[in-house]
Amino acid sequence: MTDLIHDSTETDETQAATKAAVFASAERLFALHGFQNVSVRDITADAGVNLASVNYHFGSKDALLFEIFRRRTAELNRERVRMLHEANGRHDGKPPVREILEALFAPPLKWADPENDRRISVQFIIRARSEGTAEMREALQNDVSHLERFANALIAARPDLPREEVYWRLHFCLGMVHNNRFAEFDRLHHLSGGATREGDAQALLKRMVDFAEAGFLA
């Protein structure tokens, strides 16, 4: 039973390292194998730490899941808002539709690039949308503060459109983000008979922005 007892003599630095190791292992295992297929024992074994570490540092497996979700979505949305803020600065507070959409699309596409270490974080967030806990689902449904910034920017960029129409078009754009994953391009490659093989994040971003901009300008 000794592996179930947390060592209270650990230094603050050691505890921080243990917590970080648990976080990193959990994020990767959950992203790759799914939330229900990974146990606390799997996480601590992968991290090389005491079995009690998850409960000690996070409270429970569900609390660990939510902490990963909360931290990664906050980081991603900060990148989006930063890009939108920069676009506002370039255009006296009224950026064009294209730059608003680039700010919405670019951060998740950059993270999802197979060459980017953050791709695991994107895979985790994708899992959260379909496999997440009740707390995650509630956050996804109700935490829309960052999206309000994009909605308001798009309303200002297209004042001729009814507000309801802007919200619908933004919703369709979010669907593009959620369903454009590098892992799914093999399917598109087969569908197109080999005509499409997308491994370039910048080229994909341009395609997405071209398509979404046309929808907003229609």
C-alpha positions as CSV (number, residue, x, y, z in Angstrom):
1,M,0.0,0.0,0.0
2,T,3.0,2.3,0.2
3,D,2.5,3.4,-3.4
4,L,-0.9,4.8,-2.4
5,I,0.6,7.2,0.2
6,H,1.8,10.6,-1.0
7,D,5.2,11.5,0.2
8,S,4.7,14.7,2.2
9,T,8.5,15.3,2.4
10,E,8.7,16.2,-1.3
11,T,10.0,19.7,-2.0
12,D,7.8,22.2,-3.7
13,E,10.0,21.9,-6.8
14,T,9.5,18.1,-6.8
15,Q,5.8,18.4,-6.3
16,A,5.6,20.9,-9.2
17,A,7.5,18.5,-11.4
18,T,5.3,15.6,-10.4
19,K,2.1,17.6,-11.2
20,A,3.5,18.6,-14.5
21,A,4.4,15.0,-15.4
22,V,0.9,13.8,-14.5
23,F,-0.6,16.6,-16.6
24,A,1.5,15.9,-19.6
25,S,1.0,12.1,-19.5
26,A,-2.7,12.4,-19.0
27,E,-3.2,14.9,-21.8
28,R,-1.3,12.6,-24.3
29,L,-2.9,9.4,-23.2
30,F,-6.4,10.9,-23.2
31,A,-5.8,12.5,-26.6
32,L,-4.5,9.2,-28.1
33,H,-6.8,6.6,-26.5
34,G,-9.9,8.4,-25.3
35,F,-11.1,9.4,-21.9
36,Q,-12.8,6.2,-20.9
37,N,-9.9,4.0,-22.0
38,V,-7.3,5.6,-19.7
39,S,-7.1,4.8,-16.0
40,V,-5.4,6.7,-13.2
41,R,-2.9,3.8,-13.0
42,D,-2.1,4.2,-16.7
43,I,-1.4,7.9,-16.2
44,T,0.8,7.5,-13.1
45,A,2.7,4.6,-14.7
46,D,3.4,6.6,-17.8
47,A,4.5,9.6,-15.8
48,G,6.6,7.5,-13.5
49,V,5.0,8.9,-10.3
50,N,3.2,7.7,-7.2
51,L,-0.3,6.2,-7.8
52,A,-1.8,8.7,-5.4
53,S,-0.4,11.7,-7.3
54,V,-3.6,12.3,-9.4
55,N,-5.8,12.6,-6.4
56,Y,-3.2,14.6,-4.4
57,H,-2.6,17.2,-7.1
58,F,-5.9,17.3,-9.0
59,G,-8.6,15.7,-6.7
60,S,-9.8,13.1,-9.2
61,K,-9.5,11.8,-12.7
62,D,-12.5,14.0,-13.8
63,A,-10.9,17.1,-12.1
64,L,-7.6,16.3,-14.0
65,L,-9.5,16.1,-17.3
66,F,-11.2,19.4,-16.6
67,E,-8.0,21.1,-15.6
68,I,-6.3,20.0,-18.9
69,F,-9.4,21.2,-20.8
70,R,-9.6,24.5,-19.0
71,R,-5.9,25.3,-19.5
72,R,-5.6,24.4,-23.1
73,T,-8.8,26.1,-24.3
74,A,-7.8,29.2,-22.4
75,E,-4.4,29.2,-24.1
76,L,-5.9,28.6,-27.5
77,N,-8.5,31.3,-27.1
78,R,-5.9,33.8,-25.8
79,E,-4.0,33.3,-29.1
80,R,-7.2,34.0,-31.1
81,V,-8.1,37.1,-29.1
82,R,-4.5,38.4,-29.4
83,M,-4.7,38.0,-33.2
84,L,-8.1,39.8,-33.3
85,H,-6.7,42.6,-31.1
86,E,-3.8,43.0,-33.5
87,A,-6.2,43.1,-36.5
88,N,-8.3,45.8,-34.6
89,G,-5.1,47.8,-34.1
90,R,-4.3,47.7,-37.8
91,H,-7.8,48.8,-38.9
92,D,-8.9,51.4,-36.2
93,G,-11.1,48.9,-34.5
94,K,-12.9,47.7,-37.6
95,P,-10.9,44.9,-39.2
96,P,-12.2,43.3,-42.5
97,V,-14.0,39.9,-42.4
98,R,-10.9,38.1,-43.8
99,E,-8.6,39.1,-40.9
100,I,-11.3,38.3,-38.3
101,L,-11.6,34.8,-39.8
102,E,-7.8,34.4,-39.9
103,A,-7.7,35.2,-36.1
104,L,-10.4,32.6,-35.5
105,F,-8.9,29.8,-37.7
106,A,-5.1,30.2,-37.5
107,P,-4.4,29.2,-33.9
108,P,-6.1,25.8,-33.9
109,L,-4.7,25.1,-37.4
110,K,-1.2,26.0,-36.2
111,W,-1.6,23.7,-33.2
112,A,-2.9,20.9,-35.3
113,D,0.0,20.9,-37.7
114,P,1.7,17.5,-37.5
115,E,5.0,19.3,-37.0
116,N,3.7,21.2,-34.0
117,D,4.0,19.7,-30.5
118,R,0.7,21.3,-29.6
119,R,-1.2,18.8,-31.9
120,I,-1.8,16.6,-28.8
121,S,-3.6,19.5,-27.1
122,V,-5.8,19.9,-30.2
123,Q,-6.6,16.2,-30.2
124,F,-7.5,16.4,-26.5
125,I,-9.9,19.4,-27.1
126,I,-11.5,17.4,-30.0
127,R,-12.0,14.5,-27.6
128,A,-13.5,16.8,-25.1
129,R,-16.2,17.9,-27.5
130,S,-17.4,14.3,-27.9
131,E,-16.3,12.5,-24.8
132,G,-16.1,15.2,-22.2
133,T,-17.4,15.2,-18.7
134,A,-20.6,17.1,-17.7
135,E,-18.4,20.0,-16.5
136,M,-16.7,20.2,-19.9
137,R,-19.9,20.1,-21.8
138,E,-21.3,22.9,-19.6
139,A,-18.3,25.0,-20.3
140,L,-18.5,24.4,-24.0
141,Q,-22.1,25.4,-24.0
142,N,-22.0,28.4,-21.8
143,D,-18.5,29.9,-21.9
144,V,-18.8,32.0,-25.1
145,S,-17.0,35.2,-24.0
146,H,-14.2,34.8,-26.6
147,L,-16.7,34.1,-29.3
148,E,-18.6,37.2,-28.5
149,R,-15.6,39.2,-29.5
150,F,-15.6,37.6,-32.9
151,A,-19.3,38.0,-33.3
152,N,-19.1,41.7,-32.5
153,A,-16.2,42.2,-34.9
154,L,-18.1,40.4,-37.7
155,I,-21.3,42.4,-37.0
156,A,-19.2,45.6,-37.3
157,A,-17.6,44.3,-40.5
158,R,-21.0,43.4,-42.1
159,P,-23.5,45.9,-40.6
160,D,-25.7,45.3,-43.6
161,L,-26.4,41.7,-42.5
162,P,-29.1,40.9,-39.9
163,R,-27.4,40.0,-36.6
164,E,-29.0,36.6,-36.6
165,E,-27.4,35.9,-40.0
166,V,-24.0,36.8,-38.6
167,Y,-24.3,34.4,-35.7
168,W,-25.4,31.6,-38.1
169,R,-22.4,32.2,-40.4
170,L,-20.1,32.3,-37.4
171,H,-21.5,29.0,-36.3
172,F,-20.8,27.4,-39.7
173,C,-17.3,28.7,-39.5
174,L,-16.8,27.0,-36.2
175,G,-17.9,23.8,-37.8
176,M,-15.1,24.2,-40.3
177,V,-12.6,24.5,-37.4
178,H,-14.0,21.4,-35.6
179,N,-14.0,19.2,-38.7
180,N,-10.8,20.2,-40.4
181,R,-8.2,18.0,-38.8
182,F,-5.0,16.8,-40.5
183,A,-5.8,13.2,-39.4
184,E,-8.9,13.3,-41.6
185,F,-7.2,14.3,-44.8
186,D,-6.6,10.6,-45.8
187,R,-10.4,10.3,-46.2
188,L,-10.5,13.3,-48.4
189,H,-7.5,12.0,-50.4
190,H,-9.5,8.8,-51.2
191,L,-12.7,10.7,-52.0
192,S,-10.8,13.0,-54.5
193,G,-9.0,10.1,-56.1
194,G,-5.7,11.5,-55.0
195,A,-6.3,15.1,-56.1
196,T,-6.1,16.4,-52.5
197,R,-3.2,15.9,-50.1
198,E,-3.0,18.7,-47.6
199,G,0.0,18.7,-45.2
200,D,0.6,22.5,-45.2
201,A,-1.1,24.4,-42.4
202,Q,-0.7,27.8,-44.2
203,A,-2.2,26.4,-47.4
204,L,-5.1,24.9,-45.5
205,L,-5.6,28.2,-43.6
206,K,-5.9,30.1,-47.0
207,R,-8.4,27.6,-48.3
208,M,-10.6,27.9,-45.2
209,V,-10.4,31.6,-45.1
210,D,-11.2,31.9,-48.8
211,F,-14.3,29.7,-48.3
212,A,-15.5,31.3,-45.1
213,E,-14.9,34.9,-46.4
214,A,-17.0,34.1,-49.5
215,G,-19.8,33.0,-47.2
216,F,-19.7,36.1,-45.2
217,L,-19.5,38.4,-48.2
218,A,-22.4,36.7,-50.0
